[in-house]
Amino acid sequence: MDFEFGFDAFPPRSVIVIAEELGGTHRPFAQNIAAAAMQRGEKVVYFTRKKRADVIALMDLYRIPHTENFKVFEGIRDRTLLPKECTGDLCILDDFAALYAGITLEEMREEMWGLVDRSRKNKGYLIILDSGILPRDVEQMIYALADGVVRLLTTAEGGKIKRFISIPKMNGIIPPEQYIPFTLNADGLLVDTRERHG
């Protein structure tokens, strides 16, 4: 069964940003998207500064399935090491803010235009973004040129942590007007598509 996001599916041939200001839910969220793609027989390529074993350990922790269609390029600490072409159907760019620290607004515009152009060649790109690291105008350029933005929000209510998905933009769908609650624990990631907060 495909991972439920609160809407039917991410648009194909798109650049989607999964953003979170502080916390560790954006990676498992993106990895669940990868698992759904693998379930459909798609090849997923994951670019990260981390070791492959650490990526797999995080997926195992949250019971996110992975197959031989999941390839990890590990130890990438310089954006110039990112290949110009991704060989997968879905390409995930982890640690995006750290890789692009120091980039100018004009350079980010060119990078995003390049990603969007490459995405139209029948593949998707997921950007895992730690919000607040890059200058505000650079971060806004990323959001402006991406095809979709998913923001993961964490709040405290009554001594408990509550997590929500906000979708300010997504090609092909009318963005939900309310936050979509979700939980992340040892049972995995569960998006509650019945309840709405807003």
Phi, psi and omega in degrees: 000136180293146174299133182272129182249357186097000171207174192299306183193159173289145180293139179288163177051053185222163172250117183241135177258129172252108188244144176210136183285313180209128179141178185239027182265342184291328178290308176301326178298311179296323180292330173293323175297318177299318180298319178296321178294318178297323179298330177276003179088011181276153176269133181243131176243128187242116180258126185206157173281343184283168173281149179304319181300325179290322178296313180295321179298320178295319178297318179295321180303319181259017176055044177265117183290149176219152184231185176293349177277010182248112181246133181247124169264109188261163172070023180276112182243005181220128183297338179291345178276350176291129180293149179291333178238136176260134184274356181269171172280329176232126182243126183249126180253100180274160177057036186301315182296318180294320179295327185255016176301134180089358181285147177275167179299317181294321178294321179293321176303314180295319178299315182292319176301319178297317178297316180298316178300316180291329180295333182288353178270046173065040174212161178244153176237132172248125176257121175266111189243125171273106183294148175093355178274312180281156175304149185305317182293325178292316179297319178296326176297319177301310181298319184295323185266347176289154177282335180206151179227127174241119179253131178258124186243143178236130177228165175248127178227118177058037179080005179241151176275131176241136180240141182222153173256132172241132181239087182291334177204145177197117179303135174090353177225158170274119183301140177299146181274353183232159175292147178253115181287148174212160177237152178222114180208194183297343177274357180110197181253125182235120176266126180272102182274000181268326187260145177228139175237139177186000000 
